Amino acid sequence: MGITHSIQALTPAQRNTVIASFLGWTLDAFDFFILVFVIKDIAKEFNTSIPAVSIAIFLTLAMRPIGALIFGLASDRYGRRITLMVDVLLYSALELLSGFSTGLTMFIVLRLLYGIAMGGEWGVGASLTMETVPPQARGFVSGLLQAGYPAGYLLASIVFFLLYPIIGWRGMFFVGALPALIVLYIRRSVEESPAFLQRKSRPQQPFLTVLKKNIPLFIWTVILMTAFNFLSHGTQDIYPTFLETQRGYDSHTTGAIAIVYNIGAICGGLFFGTLSQRIGRRKAIVIAALLAIPAAWFWVYAPGAVLLAIGAFVLQFFVQGAWGVIPVHLNELSPDEVRGTFPGFAYQLGNLLASGNATLQTTLAAHWQGDYALALFSVAVVVACAVALLAGFGYEKRNVQFGVPDDQPVEPAPSARGRTA
């Protein structure tokens, strides 16, 4: 099914849900990526080093599993809609407070708490969306939903490019409080997940009980998401630092390049998410991950800002192309009655295991006499191979029916040709 037909397959209520979840993830990512553009300025103001400030990125990522578990369990018990509203309000408030930090310790504590709130959004929003849209539209919607992450990065790039010289690093965080307004849209326009409402009438097993029945799947999912998060954060978090520190570009050039590669990321997520509906989730991920490997060289070693921007566009097209399959893939693999918790918790545990990426890459760069390019390139190639192998030899339940009790056999839709776990 093409993009046009996927959009036409959605009812107005389903489109509202997709829009709300997309905006929630977009602005959550926007709030996170504000930090990657201003690490150098925060380090200067608080009289510390860039690696010391990068600990804030580490802690934000490390705390996300806690948020995924807390908000996921709440969504499985109380509903996706109300949980999503609370989560958006919380991460917006913490973003605002970050701009008032008086020292590095206060800033790091606030980013730690922000990590809890950020960790809750993806799982709740993805389950609400995937349980609401029709199966034939899942691939495209998955790509669109995950495109919210680079869209948030793109938005942060634009704000940095246009407003940073005027508002400074603190003003960037103040702008990051605006996502709270999404709650008004969710409250007015978004309905609860039909699959959640259907399950409310049946006895529910505790999360740990369901998890014990699916240990191999859960372990594989966490390992896969560890590789995915190394791939994503390994190609994003310190790339602006590389452009400014090693290549010597100013904030305008850095922001312009970031805008270009985030457009590539959005296009890649939509393309491979939609492609996965036709060729399968595993095949789409493997193709995207393998194509990212040759693109990685141009991403860091191309001469000149224009060629670097082109290389970055191509790399992020493939990196976020692979990511575009993840929302639908994890939700289809999830046990039905814990879909609010399982995908997000596995995803964020992968984030935890990959949370030292920024510190790892900055440390490697320092060890290699400031060679950020080598640190970025090495990590990107290794983890792209890992993603391809893990996905290619993993599980798949393309187009599985949602809302069916876990003790009943589940048959994929007739168009599904992937391996059933």
Disulfide bonds with the S-S distance in Angstrom:
none
